[in-house]
Amino acid sequence: MLPSLKTCLAAAVVACTAVVQAATVTYDFDVGWVVANPDGAFERQTIGINGQWPIPAITANVGDRVVVNVKNNLQNQTTSLHFHGIYQNGTTNMDGATGVSQCPIPPGATFTYDFTVNQPGTYWYHSHEGGQYPDGLRGPLIIHDPDSPYKGKYDEEIVLTLSDWYHDQMPGLLNFFISYANPTGAEPVPNAALMNDTQNVTVSVEPGKTYMFRIVNMAAFAAQYLWFEEHTMRIVEVDGIYTEEADADMIYLTAAQRYSVLITTKNDTSKNYAFVGSMDQDLFDAVPDGLNPNVTGWLQYDQDAELPEPATVDEFDPFDDFTLVPTDGEELYDKVDYSAFFNDITYVRPKVPTIFTALSSGTSATNPEIYGSNTNAFILEKNQVVEIVLNNYDPGKHPFHLHGHAFQAVVRSAEEAGAYVYNETFPQVPMRRDTLMVRPNGNMVLRFRADNPGIWLFHCHIEWHVASGLIATMIEAPEELQKSLKVPQDHLDACARQEIATAGNAAGNTEDFTDLKGENKPPPPIPAGFTAKGIVALVFSVLAAFLGMAVISWYDFFHIAID
């Protein structure tokens, strides 16, 4: 029942109006195979929605309820949807991470995601099952804000997605990547870069207007540099966090990162201007002959004028996102409450999805051991402040993403800085986002408050590294979760169709939750003959401080390579 007009008085008007305007936004998604050729070089089977690809954007307003009804018509693959960057407050079972917050959706099954969005910004949604989303199951998710601090400062919004593209499907690529045939541990290199899931995009603009570009990198692997020739970007949002305006000539987006930027057009309409995305080739072990790392679009002032070739860039010098300042002024969390320790662990999916272990284990839910020897489980108490220090002993760049939260970026070192030495000056108001890159042989420090009971992954968002186990599990206030969360029947049905248990520890034991006999295990050690990168490509140390220091280490995902 809507509130009466009599209750909408004085200071209550704003809150009452918000209640009246909140809507239920429903999407019916039939997930199935279509044929696509986005780079014009190779036609292939691609995962579409409702017979179309690119897949549709999801849009809603702050406060809306979003309902997504999924039918899996892939026939030969399970699937899921993760709503990247959405905190899922109170609905951790709608997060979409298979083996964690749900069972995979089997072929022929239906499954409903139902959650309320109370956060504005630029997000995306994608499969979180079996390295699947690079085959096409990823699209933008935009949450509009009637109270945006930048309301009235731009004339139009434009969504611009970046991505990498492979001509081969992911199952075959993954089989090669994690096999004896790849002893160097080289990640497959994309065949092309895309904008809005195509190439040669034109954006019609009018003179003297300001446009907000919502930019999403939906890549599996490649970060991209992005610039607009002879136009300045004014950054106003990253990963759903409003920032004070910051001018940038070039930005760098890792896989999974988002930016919103304001661009004011010129008054002269006599020519058009290129904008360019360029894949970061430093990520590739070897650059294939003939690879074009760039994708070009144009701000089109005049449809009759030529679309000029982009100018050559002498060097890549992107804006440093660490310097951004959130408009809400949230200050640094200055007291760290949580510590944990584990070493040499490669994530292995448990037999029972972690959410069901948490819900079925009673008072044992706070024992990290019951979640498995290889899930990297951390038990967080509600409202604890958690500090994560990542020491990257690898010469590669790694974008880390935390589900259920945005974190404060407290420290990020330069390349080759080595391990964190605890002598940094922290920002008073640190930048926040949900995905942040640690630089080669460098370190970074992240903090967040555990104010969202649920099961949340923390992982590298290079899909090759996700599929091979560079993952930790944050289990936040599990006893509170037991009191508040009810799992819908269609979620349980998806598990039943695949004979996946919905109670018990990681091994499926419901009588003794400390008995992990029969749990899923990682493969044995890699044999002789592999290169150093093929054996241990990186060791990440995650350090949390509370009356001391604790260390969390990953030994490389190539431990999975012989499975």
N, C-alpha and C positions, 0 to 999 in steps of 0.2 A: 504494500500500500504506500503511495506517495505521501509525503508529509503535507499537511494543510498549509495554506498561505499564511494563516495566523501564526504559525510557528517560525516563519521566515522573517524574523525581525532583527534589526540592529546588527550586532556582530554575528548572529547566527545565519545571516543571509548566505554568506559564502559557502558554509558547510552544507546548508540545506540544498543550495543550487547544485553542489557537486553530487549529492545523493540523487537528485532528480535526473541529472544528465548522464549518470553512469549507465552504460548499455551492456548487453551481451552480444558479443561479436562471434559469429559461428562460421567455421570453415569446414567443408566436407571434402576431404582429400582422398582420391583414389590413386594410390601409388603404383605405378606400373612402368613398363618399358616403352620407350619411344625411340625414334631415330633422329639424330642430330649431327650437325657438321658446323660447329660454331666458328672454327678458324678457316673454313673453306678448303681444308686440305685432306680431311679424312672423315667419312661418314661412319658412325658407330652407334651401337645401342647405348642409350642413356636413360637414367631414371627420371621420369617425369611425373607430373601430377595432373590428373584429369585429362590425360592424353596430350598434355602440352609440356614443352620445355623451351625456354626457361620456366621454372616453376613460379607460381604467383607470390607476390609480397604479402605478408601479413601486416595489417595496420590496425591500430586501436588508439584510444585516448587513455590518458592516465585515469585510473579508477575503473576501467572497463573489465568485465569478465570475458575471457577469451576461451572459446570451446573449439577444439580441433578434433574432428572425427576422422580417423585414419582407417582406410581399408587397404590391406596389403595384397595387391594383385601382381607382385613380382614373380610369383610361382616358384622361383628357385632360390630366393634369399629371404632371410628374416630382415626386419628393419626396426627403426624407432625414429623419433624426432626429439631433438634437444633444442631448447629455446635459449640460445647463447647470450649470456649476460643478464637474463631475467632471474631475479633472486629466488623466486618461488617461495616466498615467505608463507609458511604454513602448508605448502604443497610440494614437499620434497619428492613425493612419488610421481610428480609430473615433470621431473627434470629430464627424463628421456635417456639417461645413461644406462645401457643394458648391462646386466650383471651387478648393478649398483642400486638404482632406484626403480628398476622394473625388469621383467623378462623381455627378451626380444619379441616383436610382433611376428608370429609365424605366417607363412603364406596362407591366404584365404581368410585371415582373422580380421576383426575390427577392434579398434582400441581408441579410447577417448582421452584427450588431454583437456583439463578443465582447471583454469587458474585465473586469478585476478592480478592485473598489472598496476602497481602503484609507483612506478618509476618511469620517467620520461626518457627518451633518447633513441639512439641508433643501434640496432641489434641485428641478429640474423638467426635463422633456424637451420638445422641440418641433422642428418642421420648421425646417431652416436652408436653405431653397430658395425663391427667388422671392417673398419676402414672404408666405409661405403660412400660417404658424401662426395668424394671427388668424382664419382660416376654421375653426378648431377643433382643429387638430393640436397640442395642448399639454396637458400634464398633470403632476401632482406626481411627484417621485422622492424617496423617503425612505430614507436609510441609517441603520439603527439601530446603536447603539453599546453593547455590554455593559459597557464601561468608562467610560461617560459620567460626568463629574464631578457631574452632577445626578441620577444614578441613585438612586432611593429618595426623591427630593424631590417627586415628583408621582405621582398615582394613575392618570392616563389621558392618552393623546395624542389630539389632534384636529387634523386637517389642514383648513386654511381657505385656499381660493384666492380671490384677487381678480382681476378682469380687466375690460377694456372690451369692448364688443360692437358690431359693425357689422351693419346689415341688408343691406348690399350686399357682394358678394364682392370679395376683394382684387384680382383681375386688373383689374376695371373701375375700382376706386378708384385703383389704381396708374397706370393709363392716364391718368386725369384728373389725378392729382397731378403727374405728370411730362409735362406737355403745355403747348402754347401757351394752352390754355383756362384755365390757372391762373397768370396772370402775377404774382400776389402771393406765390406759393409757400406757400399755406396748406395745412397738413396736414388731411386729413379728420377731422372730429370724430366720436367714437363716438356711437352712438344710445342706449347704456345702460351702466350699471355692473352687474357680476355678482359674486356670492359663490358659490363651489362650482358655477359655471356655471349658476346660477339666481338667483332673488330670494326674499326673505322666508324665509331659512333659520332653522330653530329648532335649537338645540343643547341637548339634555336634560342637566341637571347635577344633582348631588346636593349637599346642604349640607355645608360644612366640608371639602370635598375640593379638591385642587390639580390643575389640568389644564394640560398643556403644549400650547399652540396652535402648530402649525407653519404659518406664514403665508407664502404665495407670491403675488407679483404677476405674473401671466402675461399682462399687458396688451401690446398692440401699441404703445400711445402713452401712455395716461394713468397718471400716478402717482396714488396714493390716500393720503389721510389715513385713519387707522383709530383708533377709540377704543371702549372698553367702558364704558357708563354705570355709574358708582358702583363700578367695579372697577379696581384698579391692575394694570397689566402689569409683570412683572419680566423684563426682557430677559436671555436666557441664551445666545443664539446668533444670529449673522448670517452668512448665506452660507456655512454650514458651519464657521464659526469660533466655538468656545465663548468666551463673555465672562463677566467677573465680573458678578454680578447688578446690574441697574440699573433703578430704578423709572421707569415712564413712564405718563402719562395718555393720551398720543396719540403715535402713530408715523407716519412718512411712508415709504411704499414706492414707489420708482420702478419702472418696468417692469423686471422680471427680478430684483429684490431679494427676499430672504427674511429672515424673523425667526422665532425661536422665543421664546415668552414664557410665563411661568408666571402663572396666575390662580388665586387661592384664592377659593372661593365663600363666600357668607355663610351663617350658621347659620339665618337666617330664610328660610322658604320661601313667604312669603305673597304675593310678587310676582315678576314676571319683569322682565328688564332688556334694553334694546336695545343692540346694538353696531352701529356705522355705518362704512361705507366711503364716502368722498367724493372723487370725481375732482378733481384739481387743475386748475381751470379757467384758471389763469394760462398753461397750456400751449396753450390754444386761441386762435387769432387772433380768432375771434368765437364767442360762445356762441349756438347756435341757439335760437330760440323754442321753449319747451316742453320743453327738455332737463332731465331730472332727473339731476343729477350724483351722487346718493346711492343707496346700496343698503344695506338694513337687515336685520340678523338679530337673534335674541333668545337670551339665556341663559334657558332655560326651567326654572324651579324647580318650577312647578306647571302641569300641563297644563290645568287648569280655570280658571286665572287669565288675565286679558286679556294681550294682547301690546301694550304701550303704545307710542304714537308717540314717537319719539326727541325729546329736548329740542333746542332751538335752540342752536347753538354761536356764541358772540360772535366768536371769532377762532380761526384755526388756529395752534397753538403746539406743534409736534411736538418730540419728543425729538431731540437732536442726536447722531446716531450716531457722529460724529467723536470723541466723548468716551469711547466704549466701550473697555474694556481686555481684551485676550485673556487667557484663563486660563493659557495656556502661557508667558506672559512673554517672548515673542520680542522681542528688543531691536531698535532701529532699525539698519538697515544703514547704517553710517557712512562707507563708502567706495564711491563711485560709479565704475564702470569703463567705461561705454559712452556714446558720442556718435554722432549721426547727423544728416543734413541732407536735407530736401527741401522744396519749396514748390509750392503751387498745384496739387495733384494730387487728382483725384477717382478713387477706386478703380474699375477696370474688370476684370472677370473675365478671366483669361488663357485662351488656347486649350487649354493643358495645365494641369490642376490642379497647384497649386504643389508638392504632395507628390511628384508624379511628376517634376517638374523637379529637385527636390532629390535624389531617388534615382537619377536617370539621368545626372547631370552630372559625376560624378567629382570631381576637384579644383576644378572650376569652381563647385561648389555654394556656395562662400563668396563668390562675386561677386554682389552684389545686382542687378546689371544684367540678369542672365539671367532673372530672375523677372518682367520686364516693366517698361515705363515707367510703368504706372498701377496697380501693386499696392502701392505704398508699402512696399517690402520692406526689412527690417532684418535683418542677419546678427548673431546673438548667439553669443558663445562660451560654452561650458558654464561655469556658476557665476559668470559676470559679474553684477555688481549694476547694474541698469538703473534710471535715474531718468527719469520722464516728468513734465514740467510742462505743464499745459494752461491756456492763457490763452484765455478765452472772450470774444470780442468781439461776442457776440450777446446780445440781451435775453431769450433763452430758457434753460431748464434742460435739461441733457443728461446722461443716465446712461451712463457708459462702462464697458464690460465687457471683461475680458481672458480669453481662453480659456487653459486649461492651467495657470493660476496663480491664487492670491489675492495681492493687492498690499497693501503697507503704505500707509496713508493718512497722509502726512507733513504736508501742509498742505491746508486748504480755506478759502478766503477767504469773507468775507461778500459779498453782492450788491454790485455797483457798485464793487468794490475795484480793478478794472483788472488790469493785468498783474502777475505775480509779481515782486517786487523783491528777493528774496534777503535779507531781513532778519528772517525768522521764527525763533522758537525751536521746535525740533522736539521731539515727545514722545519720551521714552525708550523706551516700549513702545507703539508706534502701533497703532491699530485696523487690522484687516485685513478685507477682503472681496473679492469678485470683481467687484462692480458698485458704482460710486460716482458721485454726481451732482456736476457742476460747476455753480455757481450763475450766474445771469445777470450778464454783464459782470464775472465773477470769475475765479478761478484755483484750481488745485489741483495738488499734487505727489504723485506715486505712486512707490513703489520696489518692485522684486521681484528675486529671484535667478533667473537663467536656469539652473535645475537640472533641466529637463525637456525633453530634446531632442525637437523636433517642429516642426510648422507651426501657429502660433497666431494667431488674429485678435485685434485690438484695435479695438473699434468702439463707436459710440453704439448703445444698445439701444432707441431709438425706431425701430420697424420701417420707418417712412417714410424715415428717414435711412440705415438699413442698405441698403435697396433702391436708394438713390440715391448710394451711394458714400462714406459717411463711415467709412472703414475703413483700417486699416493691417495689415500682415502681419509677424509676428515669426517669423523662420526661425532656429531655435535648434539649434546644434551639428549642422548638416546632414551633415558627414562622419561623425559618430558614428551618425547615423540610418541612413546607408548600410550600416553594419556590422551593425546590430541589427534593422532592421525588414523584415518579409516581408509583402507585400500578398496577402490571400487571393484565390483565383481568382474568386469571385463579385463581388468589387470590380472586378477587371479586366474581367469579363464585362459589367458595367453600362456601363463605358466603351465597350467594343467594340460593344454594341448601338446606341450613339448616334454611333459613329465619332469618339469623342473620343480623342486620342492619349494614351498613357501614358508617353511619353519625349520629351525635347527641352526647349527653352527655352519661354518664354511664347508664342512664335509657332509652336512645334512644330518648330523647326529642331534636328535631331540631329547635324548635322555641325559647325556653327559656333555655339556657344552664345551668342556675343556678337552674332550677327546676328538682330535682331528684326524684320526685314522681314515684313510681313503680320500683325503682332500686332494684337489688338483695341485700338481707340482710343476715347477719349471723343468725344462729339459736338462740333461746332463751337461757338463762342461764342454766347451768347444774343443775340437781336436787340434793337434799340431798342424801347422801349415797356414793358419789364418794370420793376417797382418795384425799389427797392434790395434788399428782402428776396428778391425773385424772382431777382435776379442773384447777390448774395452775402449769404446769410442769416447766415452765420457764418464767421469765420476762427478756427480753433483753432491755437494755437501749442503745439507739443510740444517741450519743451526738455530736452536731456540734457546733463549736465555731466561732462567729464573733461578736465582741463587746458584748460578753456575752456567754451564754450557752443555748442550747436547748436540749430537751430530747425526744426520740422516744422510746416508749415501746411496746412490744408485750405481750399480755396475751395469754397463751398457745393455741396451735393448738387444744387442747381438747375442746375448745369452739365449734369446729366443730363436736365433737364426738356424738352429739345427733341429727345431721341432718338426 
